[in-house]
Amino acid sequence: MQKAVALPVGILAAICILMFIFIWWWFPRHWKKGVKADQDEWDEARRQRDAREIELEAQRQAGQGDGSAPPAYTEAKPPPPKLTYVPPVTAY
């Protein structure tokens, strides 16, 4: 009776070991890939910010503006409508 139990336990142990090895291999690869993607995004944002600062400095040197960013476009929104609830008349 002992042999019948040993085979499934061995198979289960082998599957667990293979899953552990797979996770050990897979997780660091995707962790590094995600960190690299974040770093690339931050570098691109920094590059754009630096380019904008250089452009603003050039405008300031040329006297074409005060060197600040252009004002954001804001659309005037109408006020929300006043909601009035009139309950229906019920006779008791």
C-alpha positions as CSV (number, residue, x, y, z in Angstrom):
1,M,0.0,0.0,0.0
2,Q,2.9,2.4,0.6
3,K,4.0,2.2,-3.1
4,A,0.6,3.5,-4.4
5,V,1.0,6.7,-2.4
6,A,4.6,7.3,-3.3
7,L,4.0,7.8,-7.0
8,P,1.4,10.6,-6.8
9,V,3.4,12.3,-4.1
10,G,6.6,12.1,-6.3
11,I,4.7,13.5,-9.3
12,L,3.2,16.3,-7.2
13,A,6.7,17.1,-5.8
14,A,8.1,17.2,-9.3
15,I,5.4,19.5,-10.5
16,C,6.0,21.8,-7.6
17,I,9.7,21.9,-8.2
18,L,9.2,22.6,-11.9
19,M,6.8,25.4,-11.0
20,F,9.3,26.9,-8.5
21,I,12.1,26.8,-11.1
22,F,9.8,28.4,-13.7
23,I,8.8,31.2,-11.4
24,W,12.4,31.7,-10.4
25,W,13.3,32.1,-14.1
26,W,10.2,34.1,-15.2
27,F,9.7,36.7,-12.4
28,P,13.1,38.4,-12.6
29,R,13.0,38.7,-16.3
30,H,9.6,40.5,-16.3
31,W,10.6,42.5,-13.2
32,K,13.6,43.9,-15.1
33,K,11.5,44.4,-18.2
34,G,8.9,46.5,-16.3
35,V,11.6,48.5,-14.5
36,K,13.3,49.2,-17.9
37,A,9.9,50.3,-19.4
38,D,9.3,52.7,-16.4
39,Q,12.9,54.1,-16.7
40,D,12.4,54.7,-20.5
41,E,9.1,56.5,-19.8
42,W,10.8,58.7,-17.1
43,D,13.7,59.4,-19.4
44,E,11.4,60.4,-22.2
45,A,9.4,62.7,-19.9
46,R,12.7,64.3,-18.7
47,R,13.8,64.8,-22.3
48,Q,10.6,66.5,-23.2
49,R,10.7,68.7,-20.0
50,D,14.3,69.7,-20.8
51,A,13.5,70.5,-24.4
52,R,10.5,72.7,-23.2
53,E,12.8,74.5,-20.8
54,I,15.3,75.2,-23.5
55,E,12.5,76.4,-25.8
56,L,11.2,78.7,-23.0
57,E,14.7,80.0,-22.3
58,A,15.2,80.7,-26.0
59,Q,11.9,82.7,-26.1
60,R,13.0,84.6,-23.0
61,Q,16.3,85.5,-24.6
62,A,14.6,86.6,-27.8
63,G,12.1,88.6,-25.9
64,Q,9.1,86.8,-27.3
65,G,7.4,86.2,-24.0
66,D,7.9,86.1,-20.3
67,G,9.2,82.6,-20.5
68,S,6.3,81.0,-18.8
69,A,4.2,78.2,-20.3
70,P,1.2,79.2,-22.3
71,P,-2.0,79.3,-20.2
72,A,-4.1,76.2,-20.3
73,Y,-7.4,76.5,-22.3
74,T,-10.3,76.4,-20.0
75,E,-13.8,76.3,-21.3
76,A,-16.5,78.0,-19.1
77,K,-18.9,75.3,-18.0
78,P,-22.5,76.2,-17.3
79,P,-23.6,75.7,-13.8
80,P,-25.4,72.4,-13.1
81,P,-29.2,72.6,-13.4
82,K,-31.1,72.8,-10.2
83,L,-32.9,69.6,-9.6
84,T,-36.1,69.8,-7.8
85,Y,-38.0,66.8,-6.8
86,V,-41.7,67.0,-6.4
87,P,-43.0,63.8,-4.9
88,P,-46.2,62.4,-6.3
89,V,-49.3,63.1,-4.2
90,T,-50.5,59.9,-2.6
91,A,-53.8,59.7,-0.7
92,Y,-53.8,57.5,2.3
